[in-house]
């Protein structure tokens, strides 16, 4: 009896590996063999292997066959499958541009999913697929779990910085200005520099949509902490040459000497200090 059970398990594992290799091969083809994928997808969707089901979600997005879209929506609505599958199903819905009421309801539920990547992707999908509204803005702000301490000072209770950053981007894209500003002001003061960066861009984006908030947004950016542990290589010579060529070609006679002098390297401070000569 035990031998038969072991044999059954091994056969199942072998079948899953075979199905995964086949599905993954389909996914990498360009263009994909639509008839073969359409024929095999029901088996991939029902597979006992999460890896096969994960590729199935990606294949649905690539095949663009509407009859399979309900599978994606149900994955997101129920949130019962493996987190990465729910996340990829949400991403597939976004890429396919599905904007039905059923999709919106599923995404609203996904904003409280246990897996942080699902919450990030749901916020992004809602902001890209649906028009701004106070209600949708409130849903995205709620992901931050705003709280007030004993002195009635509001703070962001969400611990995951990537979620905080994702909400900032979502509010910048599709947040109602009045309902978004407090959350973005809090995110602009976030301990993590990436969140502050995303919040700053979001404030600028909202200002472009509604000039009435530009002054308030500018004040936040004026006071934002710009220190960060993020850096990237900067090559001063080509950067200076490009700037100097632009000045000369545009007519150096109209340029204030002080502006040109800023390009000198202060030899006492060092070339990598990014400070103007004095």
N, C-alpha and C positions, 0 to 999 in steps of 0.2 A: 504493500500500500504506500509506504514511504517512498519507495523507489519510483512508483508511478507518479507521485506528487512532484518529486524532484524533476523527473523527466518532463512533466507538464510545464513547470516553471522555466526550465532551461529552453524548451521549445518556444515559450512566450518571449523570453529574452532575445532569442535569436530572431524571432519574427519582428520584434520591435526594432532591433538593430538594422535589419534589412529595410524596414519601412522608413526608418530615419534616413538612411543613406539614399534611398530612392527619393524621398520628399526633399531632402537637402539638395540633391542633384537637380531636381526640377526648379527649385528656388534660384539656383545659380545660372540657369539657362536664360539666354536672351535671344529671341523671345522665348517665353515658356511654351511648352506644348499644351495648348489650352484644352484640347479634347482629353488628353491623358490625365491632366491635373483635375479636370472636372470629374472624371470618372473615379479617380483615386481619393479625392478630398473627403468624401463621407467616411472612409476607413481611417484616414489620418485624424479626423475630428473626433472619432470615437475610440481612438487608441488608448490603451492603458499606460502608455509612455508619455510623460509630460513633455519630453523633448520632441516627440512626433506632433503632439497637439500644438506645441509652440510654433513649429514650422508651418503647420496648417493655417494658423492665424496670419502668418506672413504671406502664405500663398494666396489666401483669399484677397488680401490687399493687392497683390500683384496680378491676380487673374481678373479682378474687377467684374466679377459675376454677381449681380444683385441678389440672386437666389440664395447666396451664402452669407449675405450681410447680417441676417438675423442671428447667425451664430456668433458673430462678433459682439453684437448688441447684448445678447444674453450673457456672454462671458463677462462683460463689463457690468451689466445689471446685477447679476447674482454675486459676482466677486468670489465665487466658490472655488475656482480653479487655482492653480499655482500662481503666485504673485506676478512672476515675469510674463506669464501668458495673459493675465488680465492687463498688464501694462502694455504689451505688444498689441493686444486687441484694441485698446484705447488709442494707441498710436495709429493703428490701421484705420480706425474710424475717422481720425483727424485727417490722415492723408487722402482718404477717399472723399472727404468733404461731405459726410453724411450729416444732415441738419434736421432730422425729423424730431417730433416731440418725444418719441421713444428713446432716441439717442440722448437728448438733453436730460431726460429723467435718469438714464443710466449713468451719465457723467456726473450728475448731481450726487448720486449715491456714491460714486467712486471717489469723490472728494474726501470721504471719511474712511476709505479703505485702509486696512491694517498695514499695507506695504507702502512705504514712502514714495517709491517710484510711480506707483499708480496715482497717488494724490498729485504728484507733480505733473504727470501727463494729463490727468483729468482737468486740472486748472488751465493748462495750455490749450487743450482741445476746446474747452468752453469759451475761452477768450478768442480763439481763431474761428470757431464755427458759428457763434451766435452774437447778435448785436448787443452793445452795451445796454444795461438796464440797472436800476437801483437794486432789484432783487438778485440779479446775477452777480453784481458787485458784492452784495452782502454775503452771498454764498462763498465767494473767493476769499473775502476778508475773514470769514469764520474759520477758514482753514488755519489761520494764524493763532487761533485761540487767544484773542485779546483778553487780558485780565486787568483788574485794578487792585493795587495794594491797599494797605490800611489808610494811606493818605490820598486815596483816589487817583493815584498816578497810574495811567494805563501803560501796560507793557505787553510784549509778544511772548506768549508762553510756549509756542511751538519750538521744540528743541532741535529739529533737523534744519541745518542751514540751507540745504538744497531746496527744501520745501519753501522756506522763507524767500529765497531768491526766485523760485518759480512763480510764486504768488506776486512778487513785485513786477515781473515781466508781464504776467497776465493782467494785472491792474493797469499797467502802462498801455497795453494794447486795447483793452476793452472795459476799463473801469469807469464808472460814472465819476467825474471829478470830485464832486462834493462828498461822495461816499468813500472815495479812495484816498483822499489826502491825508487823513490822520494815520491810516495804516502805512502809507508810503513815508510819511515823516518819521514814524517809529522805525521803519526798516532802514531809512537813511542814517539812523543812529545805531545800527546793528553792530554787535561785536565783530562780525565777520566782514572783511573788506569786500568780498564778492557780493554779498547781499547789499551793502551800501552802494556798490557800483551799479547793480541792477536797479536799485531804487532811484538813483540819480537819473539814469536814462529814462526810467518810467515817468518821473516827474517832468522831464523835458518833453516826453512824448505827449503826456496829458496837456501840457501847456500849449502844444501845437494844435490840439483839438479844441481847447478852450482857453483863449487868451486871458480870461478873467482871473485865472489861477496862476498866471505867469509870475506875478510879483511874489506870491507866497512860496511858489516852487523855487524861485531864484534865491530867496532868503534861506531856504533849507540847504541848497547847494553851496551857498556862501559859507555856511557853518559846518559843512560835512567834514568828518575826519578823513583826510586823504592818506594817512599812513597805512601801509599794507605790507604783507609779506609776499605779495605777488610781484614778480619782476620778469623782464624779458630783455634780450640783448638789444643794445642800441649802438649803432655805428655812427659816431659823430662826424667823421669826414664827409661821407656821401650825403648825410643829412644837411650839413652846412653848405656843401656845394650846390645842392638843389635849391636851398633857400637863397643863396647869394646870386645864383643864375636868375632866379625869378625877380629879384630886386633889380638887377642890371637890365634885364630885358624889358621890365616895366618902366624903366627910366630912373636911374639912380639919382638924378638931379632933384627929383621930387621926394626923395627919401631922407628922413632926418638922420644925421650922422649917428645919433645915439642908438638908433635901431640897428645900424650896421655894426657898431662897436660891440653889441651884445653877442656877436658871433666869435669874438676873440676868446681864446682859451686863457683863463687865469692860471698862469704857470705856477703861482704859489699855492693855489687851492688844489690843482690837479685837473686833468682833463675829464675825469669821470664824476665830477661833482654836480654837473648840470647847473652851474651857477654863472651868471653873467659877470664879465670882468668889471672891476671897480677902479 
